[in-house]
Amino acid sequence: MGVVRLIDEKYPELKLTYTIAGGGSYDIPETYRQFIRAEISGMPSTVVQVLLSYNEFFNLGIPRERMFIEPVLSNIDEWVLSKRYTRTAIDEDLIGGLEIDRFMTAEMLDLNSELSQRVMEVLDRDNLCKGWKPLLNEHILLVHHDKDITVPVTNAENMYAFLHDEWGMRNVELTRRDYGSVAGLTTHDTGAVYFVVGAVNKVCQKLGILPWFNPLDLRFL
């Protein structure tokens, strides 16, 4: 959706035939709020990396100890900034569902705190659900797992509302449903599988050929 915005704003001579977007964090501040309310993150390592990045890029100057607690606080340099991703605690403790109060401070978990407000203000600068005008003749399909705990489905809902309700885009579709689970995959991963097979199905429809599998049947896995 970021590419769609870039083309619509700066390269309108490029004609998008069809856009299929799946499980993106289009509304970053709302994603942050959803993590706090749900009290769990499906990919806590990404939360840590995003917060560090925005703090650095926007020169917020927030000390790490105001954002994170142990053991993350003392291991940020090794686990994240070193870029040496090995089988360390970041794999075991910071990947997969994890309660956010196990790695974030109480101040960060308080949506009304001055600190959270500062963070959400800069996150909102990259909010794709506001601040631009889409080209209304485009076709966009949004696919999202209804139970996604890595990237909350609210992102797709807010993007649909922005395109359809605010701008009146009629060729935008939202497919948000509980796709269940596939052995060994998270809800986000399962949603990604349906996104891929759904994309293949749409391409086959455009080309007028039959897909090589039923996109609603994951038994091929």
Secondary structure by P-SEA (a helix, b strand, c coil): caaaaaaacccccccccbbbbccccccaaaaaaaaaaacccccaaaaaaaaaaaaaaacccccccccccccccccccccccccccccccccccccccccccccccccccccccaaaaaaaaaaacccccccccccccbbbbbbbccccccccaaaaaaaaaaacccccccccccccccccccccccaaaaaaaaaaaaaaaaaaaaacccccccccccccc
